Amino acid sequence: MTKPYFIEIKGVQFRNKGAYLMLLACLQGLKAKDKAFELVLSPGPNLPYPERARHGAWQKLAFRRKGIDVTGLLGKLPGGLRNLFKRYGMVTERDVDLVLEASGFAYGDQWPLTFLQNTAKEVVRFGQAGKPFIFMPQAFGPFTSKESKAAMRDIIHHARLIFVRDPVSLKHLQSCVEVLPEHVVLTPDFTVGLSPIGNQELPELDMPFAALIPNSKVVSKYNHANAEAMRQQYVMAFAAAADYLTVLGIQPVLVNHEGKEDAELCAEIAALSPCGLVQIEDPLAVKAFIGKAELAISSRFHGAVNALSQGVPCIATSWSHKYHAMMSDFGMGKFCVEELTEDNLLRSVAELIEQKEALTKEVALKATSLKQQNKLMWQRLYRAIGW
């Protein structure tokens, strides 16, 4: 009996629509080659068993808590015991043949050093075992400490491929090594080519609408010392944009692109300005809804990608370098609002509406080009894994 080919997809989840889209993009790319493989996912609060089961995923037997990581040791369990675990749908690191790391943005000084170091050890183990560990297109950095640079250096030298989403991230990786190897490749976000699929969740609107997509992380007290003041300014800016759009005969519709925290932020905005509210669970249906909009205003990275990849002009409100780079990929760099105020946002909305016809054509052309780049990325990945 032929041993199954186990592929683990890391850094994805079902709660965040962007992370879910990256899972679906990985599966779409893998299935395009018509090769038999088994999906592996690690359990977690945002990867509940029923949804993992719907994707036919095996459960990764792993344990990481802060500085403690025994995942590699679990892979050294006797073969008989590992086979016993398989009866219950569980595999160890040793069983995994390929890892696709699709976190999007999880490696840099913004996150705990232990996470980076644990990943580096895992990448080294895979490299030494001759197994591919591939970083799907994502943002990186910055890396300022000796420890973070050393961990990232191990990742760079032992990963099979590292796809980097933007030039700023590439410079952050360059700061860790003397010369970047050829397997570090600049390539855009890879969810661009995912086809939207409508379903019964999609509401029917009787007038043109704009999709407003907030992001609770931008104003989270866990990320910002002055979060309360930022939140008030953020809510007022979105509400002002909603009022402006309403006057123009464009219905503002708030789209929850994640979960409870974003829903609370949507409610605060709706309390100041009458807006529609859409909560769609299926990420491809969310994309389908956004694709019907006249324009979008998004603080969610993949909310903006969902719009732009379908030729819908979008304003992005930024909290990281990855936003401006992505917007520039679509020719919309000047519509990336770095400092969110009512005046800045309203100015951008007015300018976008004034130039909407030309922008729509430009965005559609750029989207076509980016989809072609995605195909080239997958061709390079296939070669790297021998497919």
N, C-alpha and C positions, 0 to 999 in steps of 0.2 A: 504494500500500500504506500503510495506516494505521500511524503510528509507535507502537510498544508503549509502554504507560504503566509506567515503571519505578518501583517503590517499594522503597526501602532501609529495612530494619529494623535499627537499631543497638543495641548494648549487650546483645545476646542471645548465647546459646551453647548447646551441647548437653551439656556436662559438668554444670553446675549445674542441678538440676531446676527451681528457681525461674525462672532465666533462660530455660530451655527452655519453661516454661509461658507466659511472657510473649510469646515468639515465637508459640506456638500461639494465644494469645488475640488477638494482632494479626491473624493470618491468619484466624481465625474471624470477627472483626469486619469485615475487608475483604471476605471472601467472602460475607458476608450481603447485600451490595448487588448481587451478581451482575454486577459490573463486571469487565471484562478488565484484568488487570495482570500484570506480571512481577516476581517477588521478586528483590531484590538483597541479598547478604550480603557482608561483608568477610571475607577469609580470616584465620584465626588458629589458635593451638594448640588452642583449645576449639571451633573451628568447622572441623573437618577436611573435606576435599573430598568423601569418599563420602557423608557425611551432608548436606552442602549439596546434593549432586546428587540425593539422594532427595527433597528438597523442590523440585527444579527451579529452584534459585537461580542467578542470574548472579553472577559474581565481581566485586566492586568493585576497581578498579585504584586503589590508594591507598598512600601511604607516610608514616608518622608515626614518628619516633623522637625522644623527648624534645622538644627545642625545634625540631626540624626537621620541617616539614610541607609536602610538595610535592603534596598531594592536589589542591588547587585548580589548580595548574599543569598537572597531568596532564589536567585537563578542557579545557585550551586546546590540546591536540594537534590537528593538522589532521584534518578530517572523514574523509579517506581512511584515515588511520592508525587512528582510532577505529573505523571500520567493519571494519578488518582485525582489531582486537582482538575485536570482537563474534563473529567466526567461531570464536574460541576461548573463547567464553562470558564475555568480560570487558567491563565497561562502566566509564566514568569518571564523576566527579561531575557533569559537564555533561549526561550522559545521564539522570541520576536526576531524576524529576519530583516526588517526594515523599519526605520522610524521616520515619519514626516512630522516635523515640528512646526505647528501652524499657529503659534500664539498671537502673532500680529505685532505686539509691542510689549515685551516682557523682560528684556535684557538691557540693563543700564543702571545707573546710580539711583533711579527712582524706586527700585525694588530691593528687597533684602539681598545682601551679598551671598547668604547661604544658598538661595535659590540658584543663583548663577553658578556657584561653586559645585553644587550637587549636579546640575546639568552638565558642567564641564567633565566631571568624573564619569558620568554616564556616556557622554560622547567619546571619551577616551576608551572606555571599555568596549564600545561598539567598534571603534577604529581598530583596536588591537585584535578583536575577533574577526575582522574583515567584513563587518556588516555595515551597510550604508546608514548613516544618520544624516538626514537632509533637513535644512532649515528652509521652509517655504517662505515666499516673499514677506518680509516684515521689516519693521524699523528697529534700530539698535542705538544704544548709548544714551548719554555719554558715559565714558569709563575714565574716572579720574584717579582712583586709588591704585596702588601697586597690586593689591589683591584682586581687584576686579579686572585689571588689565591682564594679570597672569591667568585668571580663569578663562577670559575670553580668548587669550592666546592659545590655550589648550583646545578650545572649541574650534578655532580657525584651523589649527593644524591637523585635527583628527576627524572633522566632519567631512562627509563625501562631497556635499555641495552646500553652499550658503547663498541663498537668493536674498539680495538686499533691496528694499523698496525705494530708497531715495539716496541722493548724493550726500546729504548730511550724515546719514547713518553709515555710509561707506567711509567717510572721513573718521567717524568714531572708531570703526574697526581698524582703519589704518593707524590710529594712534596706539594700537596694542601690539603691532608687529613692525618689523623693518620693511618688509615687502609683502603685500597681500598676494596669496597664491591665486592661480587661475580659476580655482573652483569657487571663489567668491565673486558672484555675478550680480550686476545691477539689473533689476527687472521689476516691472510695476506690480501693483496688487493683482492677485490672480482670481478674484471673484467677479471680475468685469464680465466674463463670458457666460456666467450662469444665467440660464433662461428663466424669466419670471413665469410663475404658474398661478393663475387666478383660481379661487375657490369660493365657496359659499360665505366665507368670512368677509369678502370684499363688500363694502357698503356702496350703494348706488347714490351718487350725488347729482343734483339737478342743475349745478352751475360750476363754472371753472373754479379750481381750488389750488391752494398752495400747501405743500406738506411741510409742517414745522416739526423738527425732530430734536428735542432737547437731550441733554446728557447730564445726569446727576453728578457724575464724577467731576465735572468742571467746577462745581460749587460744593463739593463734599467737605465736611469738617475734618475728615481723615486725611485730606490732601492739602488743605489750605487753613492757615491760622485765622484769616479774616473771612471765613466761609459765609458767615451770616450776612455781612455787608455785600459780599460778592453775589450771594443768592438773590438778594433783593434787587440789585442792579441787573442781574441776568433776567429775572422774571419780568421786570419792567421793560427791558429792551425787547424781549420776545412779544410781550403784550402790545407794545407800541407798534411793532411790525405787523402784528395781527390787525390792529385797528386801521393801519394805513392800507393794508390789502383789502379789508372790508369796504373801505370808501371807494376803492378802485373796482369793486364788483368781483373780487376774487375771494372765495371763501377760505379762511385759514383753518386748517385741520391739523391738530396735534397728533403725531404718530409716536406711540410708545415703542421704541426700538430695543428695549431691554426688559425691565420688570418693575417691581414694586417702587423702587426709588425714582425711576423715571416717571412712573404713573403719578407719584406725589408732586413732582415738579410740573407735570402737565396740568394737574388740578390747580396749582397755584397760578399758573399763567391764565388758565381759563376763567379763574375768579376775577381777573382784571379785564379780560377782553373776551367777548363771546366767540368761542371757537368750537369746531367739531372735535371729537376725540375718537381715535381709532386704535383698537387693541387687537392685533392679528397675531396668532401664534405661529403660523407657518411662515418661515423666513422668505420663501420664494413668493408667497402671496403678498407679504409686505412689500417686496420688490415690485410686484405687479401693480400694487396700489400707488406706490411712489411714482412709477412710470407713467401714470395717468395724470400727474400733476402738471400745472402750468410752470411751476418753479418750486424750488425747495430751499429751506433754510435749515441747516443741519449742524449740530454739535457732535453727532455720531459719525465717525469716520466712514463706516460702511453704509450709513444712511446717505451720505453724500455720494459715495460710489454707486449706490443703487440708483440714484437720480441721474448722475452724469453718464453712467454706462448705457442709459436708455435715451440719451439726448435731451434730458431735462436740465436746464440751467440751474445752478445751485450756488448759494452762499454758504460757506463753511465758517463756523466760529471755532477758533483754534485754541488748543492748550498744549500743543507739542509740534515739533518740527515736521512731523509726518503729514500734517494737514496741508501746509503750504506746498509741500512737494507733490502730494497727490493732486491737489487742485491745479498745479502747474502742468502735470501730466495731461490734464484735460483742457489746457489753455485758459484756465480760470483762476490763475494765481492772484490776480488783483481783487478777486472776490473772496479771498480768505481774510476774515476779520480777526486780527490778532488781539486787539483790545476791544472787548464788547461793551459798548455803551449804546444808549438809544440813538444818539446822533449818528454814530458810525454805522449802525445796522440800517437805519432808515436811509442813509445816504447810499449804501450799497444796494438796497432794495430798489430805490428809485433809478439808479444807474443800470441795474440789471434789466428792469422792465423797459427802460428806454432802448436798450440794445438787444432785447430778447430775440428778435428774429435772426440777427447775425450770430449771436451766441449759440442759439440752438443748432445752427448748421455747423459751427466750429466744434462744438462739443460732440456732435454725432460723428464727425470725421475723426476726431481724436479717439473716440471710443472704438471705432473700427481698427485703428492702428494699434491700440493697446491690446485688443483681443488677438491680433496677429502676434504680438510680442508674447502673449500668454502661450500660444501654440508652440512658439520656439522654445519657451521655458520648459514645457512638458517634453519636447523632443530631447532636450539636453538631459532632463531627468531620466527619461527612458534609457538613454545611452549609459548614464552613470550607474544604473542598477542592472544593466544587461538585458533589458526588455526590447 
